Amino acid sequence: MPEKPHRLLLLLPFVWQVGLVPVVNDVPFAPFNIPFPMLWQLLGIVFTSVVIGVVFHLDKRTGADE
């Protein structure tokens, strides 16, 4: 187990963007006439930003920035 296990959260955006592509590509749902895979990518940007923010906060709390 790594010294800072919260950094494993950084794998979640990778799984979001790459691991779930086969599932997302076949979704016919198109809100506001935006193809769902495009919407999925846009939401992935927000999700990735949140995950990086959480990891940054946890790093600061554990003193990793020193």
Sequence and secondary structure as in RCSB ss.txt:
>XXXX:A:sequence
MPEKPHRLLLLLPFVWQVGLVPVVNDVPFAPFNIPFPMLWQLLGIVFTSVVIGVVFHLDKRTGADE
>XXXX:A:secstr
  SSGGGGGGHHHHIIIIITHHHHTT    GGG  HHHHHHHHHHHHHHHHHHHHHHHHHHHTTT 
